[in-house]
Amino acid sequence: MGLNIGVVGATGAVGRKILDILLERKLDIEELHCFASERTAGEKLDWNGRLVVVELLTEEAMKQPFDYILFSAGGDISLKYAPIAQEAGNTVIDNSSQWRMTDGIPLIVPEVNGHTLRNYQGIIANPNCSTIQMVMALAPLHRIYKMNRIVVSTYQAVSGSGHKAIVELEKQMKDPEYPAQVYPKRIAANCIPHIDVFNENGFTKEELKMVYETHKILSDDSIAINATTVRVPVFYGHSESVTVTFESAPRLMEVKELLRSEPGVVLMDDADNLEYPTPLEIAGTDDTYVGRIRKDLYDPCTLSMWIVADNLRKGAATNAVQIIEKMEELKNQ
């Protein structure tokens, strides 16, 4: 028997991407149920040769038995409906920030800490897109050298803010007078060092997510993390400049070999041939790409690197589907 899968928020950007990736990764799916609000309920989706009618999201619908329900409809929807689905015995994979820091709810990047899901049933949180790609690159190094401190600056695509942000950038590129609506300032030909709301300490919520989510995923609160998150006029793909200090001095060739052999990580690091990842090149792929790896000029225990990934895929939808794959793998071991 194949899997019975539910997708909440199926008509949104991430929900539609989940449907694509479920098909691409060839999961054995017997039943697929798509849920949305009254605005798009009744819409018909063509999926794998089937015509799937989008159902209205209700409490009763979440009480049905599913193998997995993937939520991509925002924190308020997850807060209301995910516990109902969990109480009915369903495994919920949530893409919002609602449950990420809740005690007892695992925050999962399958390649990094997916092993912790063995025999688990309940709500599983998908991390923030920026956090996912950073820990993908740093986790294999942390296992060998142990990180003491991370300083990260992100360059995040507008698709992370949804379809309206993509449209706003498109229109501003054509019309210099088109007003800022999604963002506090014009995004075209600009960089905005402000993602999510500001905290009293001067950091934004997005920046603090990277701190606390990294601690939780790696099960290590001792790592000092300082993040600056920036929105840039790129459509798809987040980039990060990361400087990390370890307890012991890493050997550059060993670092590259560790990353080269890590599942889900692609090393693109050949300065002589101008080989390094950019968001335009990697859009539409599922891996995390790492380049510009170099030793610090003054501290032998410090490295800098450049990390790029597709924020809608590995940063959201692909990671959620990979959680299903990991759980099915653990069941069969």
Buried (B, 14 or more C-beta within 10 A) or exposed (E): EEBBBBBBBBBBBBBBBBBBBBBEEEBEBEEBBBBBBEEBBEEEBEBEEEEBEBBEBEEEBBEEEBBBBBBBBBBEBBEBBBBBBBEBEBBBBBBBBBBBBEEEBBBBBBBBBBEBBEEBEBBBBBBBBBBBBBBBBBBBBBEEBEBBBBBBBBBBBBBBBEEEBBEBBBEBEEEEEBEBEBBEEBBBEBEBEBBBEEEEEEBBBBBBBBBBBBBBBBEEEEBEBBBBBBBBBBBBBBBBBBBBBBEEEBEEEEBBEBBEEBEBBBBBBEEEEEEBBBBEEBBEBBBBBBBBBBBEEEEEBBBBBBBBBBBBBBBBBBBBBBBBEBBBBBEEE
